[in-house]
Structure formats: structure tokens, C-alpha cells
Amino acid sequence: MPKYTCELCLKEFSQKSHYTKHQNKKIPCQDNKIKIEEVVENIIINKKLISNNTENNIINTNTVDTKLPKHTQQKLHKISNNVSLYINDANDIADKLNNIDFIYMDPPYDTNRNFTLNSKSDKTGFSDKWSSNSYELWLSTLVSNLKKTLSNKGTLVIHISSENSFIIEKILRDNFKNIEKIYWKRCHGKNTVKNKFGAVIDILFVAYDKKRIFNQLNIPIDENSVWAFKNKDDVGSYSLGALKHDRTRKGHVYTIEHNKIKYENEYGWKLSKDAVEKLILENRIHFVPKSKNMYIKIYKHEHEGKPLSNLWDDIHSITRTSKDPRLYPTQKPQKLLERLIKMFTNPDSTILDPVCGSGTTGFVSDKLNRKCILIDMNEEVLPIITKRFEDKIYNI
């Protein structure tokens, strides 16, 4: 059966009448035949670092010369025993990499803004302005190439503001079987917002296929939470863990008699009778005669904290403190990368950051003794990253 293809948008039609109607529509379709080379050139222009050409600038406005042969552009720098930095487009490096367990990517967001440090003496930053369709095409190509570098237990995390998350989610769902979202509350509400909601949430898309490395992490319990350890016995302070099943499912149905009071539940208990009787002998059951209910004693000195959920509100954005100095406009906190690396890698894992900026991923990976490969198209990130490894100002 013949097919009819629009020369502009490359859309295919099986019927000539539909093709003719498409060609004659009042609003012409857009030209989607953008060459990858043109997109890469546009990215390099967009990523060009802004400088006021003063002596106090960390970096200047030089960029990688796209006319040079690829082997000349591909500059490899050994930052430490664990960390290497490629100065190049990640699309050109991806086919040389494999068996990566974790990729963290904090790409441009397509915000149509310029980002700088807002300092009189230092205008370090970049332009996040893109021409029509080029952002999505670049990102789609990069995600596809990065996926090929992942090990069979690898995870890709892409960091984006909640306001700019649609394109990334669409691309990831085209490439991965499993997508999860972590909601990071990066800051408190803003007093200056009047006509819209204050933007305080970033989304970290977690993408993987069949299996992945996943290390469950726990965080300290708030003293005022439902887990508050308000009860006390000879062993120590403890909170109450529920034993009752609710009406949504059936548990172990039996009766426990204690001090002449029968404890039973219509929907059963979460543990078997043998397990509960063993806990009673160990004085690990808290009885409430009035409601005829039983709870497990969860001691404070034994508790590891509450399992991490997908809402992270205990890590704040970088401030002006000396503990985690800001060297780049979109730099992320060390504590955020520490948590991600501990969760999605093992000590023998290799990590990749394909748009590394100030190199926080590599900086934290080195501290945690993980191997890490950094990539960025701008040579101007090299002195920033090198200085971080020289100064060794850690906040983890």
C-alpha cells in the first residue's frame, strides 16, 4: 500500500485524500526536519557562559569550536582518582560508555531565561533560550543515548522544575518501563509572589526498566510526629506499632487473653498468634484494656528512622553559607546528591553526570568513594570543578 509523507513534518498518511487535506490546511505544519548538527550548534550557543570580561570572573565566554574534529574536541581531564571530566557534548561520548549504574542529569529547563550569579564582580552563568523544537529534540536524543550506557540495574534521574516537567516526562515514558517521581521542596514560600503560587517544588524523575539498585534510606523522626516515643518502660522510651488489621483485608484471626481480658479484632491481627505470644513473653506488647487493643512496642534506641518517602522537604537549596558555597547559578546541594547516590548506587558503582555544570555529582561521588564520569560542553567549567576539588568544602 502506498504511503504519502508530508515533506515538512514527516507525518505519514495511508490515504491520499487525508494527505491532500493535510497539505491544504489553513495553518501549515512546522518544519520538524531539524538536523542534529544544527541542534548541537544551538545548544553550544545556548550554553555559552556569560561573562562581563572582568579580571574577577572565574570563567570567560570561550566555547568549544564545533569545526574541530571530534577527537580534538573530546578533552579528557583527570580530576581525581575517582572522577574524570570530558569537555564535549554527551551525545558524542555516550557510545564510549557502558555499565553505568546511576545517571544524574540536571539539564537546561527551557525557561527562556539567562542565569547568572547576580554578582557585580562575577557574571558566571548561561543562557537557557532555545529555538522552536530544538530543546525537545536535543533532550530526546540525549536520553535515548544515555539509556544505552546504563547497566542492567541502572537508574536515570532527571532533575527539573515542576513548571517545566511535561516534555521530560513524555520523553522518559517513551524510553523507560518504570517512571517514579520525587518531589523536592527546595525552599520555603516566597513573600514576594503576588499574582501566582510560589514555585518551591522541583521534580526528580526516576527512570529504570526491569530492576535497579535501590538502598532504602531512613530519615530521623520529628519529635512531634505520630512516631513520637511518648511511652516508657524499664527498657526505654517507645512508640506504638499497630497490630490490628483494618476492614480492607483479613488478617490472622485469634484471641489473646491477658490479665483476664480477651483481645480480639473482627478483621484479625497483622502477626500470627505464635509471633504475638513470643512478643508478650519478651514484654514487647503494649496492652490497652479499655479498647481491647494490642500494639507492638517500638523502642527509640532501636529505631532507624522513618523510611524515605517521595516527598523530600528536609534538604534546602544552596544559600550563601560557606558550608556549600554557590559557584554556579543552578548548582544543587551536596546533601541532595549524597542521598541520591547512596540510594541508587553501591560502592563499586560508576556514576555519570552528562551536563555537570559545577561538578557537584562528581564532588560528592568522590567523597563517597564512587567512580564518576562528568561531561560538559564548556571548557569554562574546568577551573570551577578543579577549584572545588582543591578547596574540599564538603557539606555532607
Summary of the structure (lengths in Angstrom):
residues: 396
radius of gyration: 27.4
end to end distance: 62.7
largest distance: 88.3
contacts: 1119
relative contact order: 0.16
helix: 24%
strand: 25%
